[in-house]
Amino acid sequence: MKEINSENLEIKKAKKGDFRQIFRLLKQLWPQKDLSQKKLLPQYKKQLKYLTKIFFVLILCKKIVGLFSLTVKSNKTLYVPELVVDEKHRGHGIGKAAMAFIASYAIINNFKKLQLHSRPKRKEAHNLYTKLGFKKTFSIFKMSWCFTKNLEQKRTIAALKEARL
Ligand SMILES: CC(C)(COP(=O)(O)OP(=O)(O)OC[C@H]1O[C@@H](n2cnc3c(N)ncnc32)[C@H](O)[C@@H]1OP(=O)(O)O)[C@@H](O)C(=O)NCCC(=O)NCCS
């Protein structure tokens, strides 16, 4: 597989028609959950309509190979509820590219912090977040690690380029 870069990996806001691919990836994210497409579709449509959660899809050679979602936790903190790369495409830099995009998107939109929670067994994800400078603390309430990163408040050209905005 070719190296992932901004030329071959597209990151776009998800559309209604992406739901089947999104559902396929959510099943990979939560294999232990009995997810129902029928129940999730109306929720997804609502989130698209009211922008309570924004889904982005990661596209490689016209195929959706990953997704992440974003919500606003406060006016200062951007929260990442979901991030998953298709199991066939892991280990090639897509997760890292997604996180770089998220950080740039947050900076451009004047957020001061990025945050997410992650279950203890998700070692690959924890390596990714730690490598990117996230600090981790344990949340007993969520029985998960809470990863937080303070962002540099500079609207850098690099950030704009990374987010391709
Ligand atoms: C976590 C996840 C999104 C990473 O995506 P990816 O495209 O495979 O990640 P990348 O190839 O960009 O790797 C980035 C870093 O993640 C870590 N990582 C990725 N795969 C790893 C593995 N198999 N073992 C250990 N660390 C790993 C490494 O630190 C890596 O950096 P490096 O390549 O410089 O060593 C992906 O593994 C995934 O979807 N996992 C299942 C769902 C999940 O856990 N989501 C996170 C929810 S909090």
PDBQT file of the ligand as one rigid body, heavy atoms in Angstrom, charges set to zero:
ROOT
HETATM    1  C1  LIG A 201      -6.560   3.177  16.570  1.00  0.00    +0.000 C 
HETATM    2  C2  LIG A 201      -6.681   3.197  15.059  1.00  0.00    +0.000 C 
HETATM    3  C3  LIG A 201      -7.719   4.238  14.648  1.00  0.00    +0.000 C 
HETATM    4  C4  LIG A 201      -5.307   3.602  14.476  1.00  0.00    +0.000 C 
HETATM    5  O1  LIG A 201      -5.445   3.739  13.066  1.00  0.00    +0.000 OA
HETATM    6  P1  LIG A 201      -4.269   3.319  12.065  1.00  0.00    +0.000 P 
HETATM    7  O2  LIG A 201      -4.550   3.906  10.753  1.00  0.00    +0.000 OA
HETATM    8  O3  LIG A 201      -4.071   1.857  12.113  1.00  0.00    +0.000 OA
HETATM    9  O4  LIG A 201      -3.041   4.052  12.779  1.00  0.00    +0.000 OA
HETATM   10  P2  LIG A 201      -1.691   4.563  12.097  1.00  0.00    +0.000 P 
HETATM   11  O5  LIG A 201      -1.246   3.608  11.060  1.00  0.00    +0.000 OA
HETATM   12  O6  LIG A 201      -1.870   5.981  11.694  1.00  0.00    +0.000 OA
HETATM   13  O7  LIG A 201      -0.686   4.474  13.333  1.00  0.00    +0.000 OA
HETATM   14  C5  LIG A 201      -0.524   5.570  14.194  1.00  0.00    +0.000 C 
HETATM   15  C6  LIG A 201       0.086   5.118  15.503  1.00  0.00    +0.000 C 
HETATM   16  O8  LIG A 201      -0.829   4.282  16.220  1.00  0.00    +0.000 OA
HETATM   17  C7  LIG A 201      -0.116   3.280  16.930  1.00  0.00    +0.000 C 
HETATM   18  N1  LIG A 201      -0.452   1.972  16.383  1.00  0.00    +0.000 N 
HETATM   19  C8  LIG A 201      -1.161   1.713  15.254  1.00  0.00    +0.000 A 
HETATM   20  N2  LIG A 201      -1.289   0.384  15.066  1.00  0.00    +0.000 NA
HETATM   21  C9  LIG A 201      -0.640  -0.205  16.089  1.00  0.00    +0.000 A 
HETATM   22  C10 LIG A 201      -0.425  -1.570  16.466  1.00  0.00    +0.000 A 
HETATM   23  N3  LIG A 201      -0.914  -2.581  15.742  1.00  0.00    +0.000 N 
HETATM   24  N4  LIG A 201       0.257  -1.818  17.616  1.00  0.00    +0.000 NA
HETATM   25  C11 LIG A 201       0.728  -0.811  18.363  1.00  0.00    +0.000 A 
HETATM   26  N5  LIG A 201       0.550   0.516  18.066  1.00  0.00    +0.000 NA
HETATM   27  C12 LIG A 201      -0.107   0.805  16.950  1.00  0.00    +0.000 A 
HETATM   28  C13 LIG A 201       1.358   3.577  16.718  1.00  0.00    +0.000 C 
HETATM   29  O9  LIG A 201       1.770   4.470  17.734  1.00  0.00    +0.000 OA
HETATM   30  C14 LIG A 201       1.340   4.280  15.372  1.00  0.00    +0.000 C 
HETATM   31  O10 LIG A 201       2.438   5.124  15.170  1.00  0.00    +0.000 OA
HETATM   32  P3  LIG A 201       3.737   4.544  14.405  1.00  0.00    +0.000 P 
HETATM   33  O11 LIG A 201       3.260   3.980  13.117  1.00  0.00    +0.000 OA
HETATM   34  O12 LIG A 201       4.588   5.756  14.214  1.00  0.00    +0.000 OA
HETATM   35  O13 LIG A 201       4.316   3.520  15.306  1.00  0.00    +0.000 OA
HETATM   36  C15 LIG A 201      -7.052   1.784  14.502  1.00  0.00    +0.000 C 
HETATM   37  O14 LIG A 201      -6.146   0.842  15.013  1.00  0.00    +0.000 OA
HETATM   38  C16 LIG A 201      -8.469   1.342  14.830  1.00  0.00    +0.000 C 
HETATM   39  O15 LIG A 201      -9.417   1.694  14.131  1.00  0.00    +0.000 OA
HETATM   40  N6  LIG A 201      -8.613   0.556  15.928  1.00  0.00    +0.000 N 
HETATM   41  C17 LIG A 201      -9.921   0.017  16.321  1.00  0.00    +0.000 C 
HETATM   42  C18 LIG A 201     -10.874   1.090  16.802  1.00  0.00    +0.000 C 
HETATM   43  C19 LIG A 201     -10.267   1.931  17.910  1.00  0.00    +0.000 C 
HETATM   44  O16 LIG A 201      -9.639   1.435  18.835  1.00  0.00    +0.000 OA
HETATM   45  N7  LIG A 201     -10.529   3.240  17.814  1.00  0.00    +0.000 N 
HETATM   46  C20 LIG A 201     -10.106   4.183  18.804  1.00  0.00    +0.000 C 
HETATM   47  C21 LIG A 201     -11.239   4.419  19.740  1.00  0.00    +0.000 C 
HETATM   48  S1  LIG A 201     -10.726   5.413  21.127  1.00  0.00    +0.000 SA
ENDROOT
TORSDOF 0
